[in-house]
Amino acid sequence: MSSNRRLFLSLAALLVALSACTSLDVTAQAGYAQMSLSGEVGYFEPVNSSTGGATGAVNPPPLEDVDSGLGIGDSYGAPYLRAEVDCGVPVLTVSSFAYKASGSGTIQDQFGGITADGTPVSSDFEVFDVKTTYVFEIPIGPVSIGPGIGIDYLDMKLRVRDNTLADQTANLSVPAPFGVVRGEVDLKWFHFVGELGYMSADIGDLEARIVDVEALLMVRPVRWAHLFAGYRSLVLDAKGSLDGSDFVNADVTLSGFMFGGGFEF
């Protein structure tokens, strides 16, 4: 089953569950996130895309630091969107961000078809993430705890070029289902919500572990509107084949702070 079909079926299941709601409280938010990438990533492509020749198998590929090796460890801005539908006990939340980073570094080992040690490279990295969670809240006064399920759809693209313009591109697009625990504190002027998601599974030929943390503190100057500040951390540990030939080895964290505003209906 393709990744897009798995994503569609998973979202459809959540929407069917949502249809059982008898009353709705809707929150819509938009803001700005300042995020940075850290960790290490390795990539091996059996055939050099520029020459058509074999590069020599390296399995798993050696790791490069994303900051010094690939030059994409600086902090960059990213748009952030979030929507929540509260049915009383079940709560559906969707949040998304789009992140881009570019920079220059020096690889210390082979990266795809770029094989020379100490080669200067230019890199571009893009991430589009959509996280959907469906939890069942257990209220205890102003505090609630909610276990549930979620889907983290990740679309990642890394492009690395050396001074000969040899181009190495690694793409990862996968819907990752995970278990989630949500905590919430709702007071008159303040509202805190945090979600912790975890997944460890084999997705095709890829072994992946994802830890997703999202936390928001909202301040309500009026009942129907608020300002928020928050934190998002997405940890990806993945090793394996992307398409039956290319091999990726990554242990990276994308994290940062966000702020913005929202409305409640």
ABEGO torsion letter per residue (X at the ends): XBAAAAAAAAAAAAAAAAAABABBBBBBBBBBBBBBBBEBBBBBBABBAAAGBBAEBBOBBBBBBAAAAAGAABBBBBBBBBBBBBAGABBBBBBBBBBBBBBBBBBABBBEABABBGBBBBBBBBBBBBBBBBBBBBBBEABBBBBBBBBBBBBBBBBBBBAAGBBBBBBBBBBBBBBBBBBBBBBAABBBBBBBBBBBBBBEABBBBBBBBBBBBBBBABAABBBBBBBBBBBBBBBEBAAGABBBBBBBBBBEBBBEBBBBX
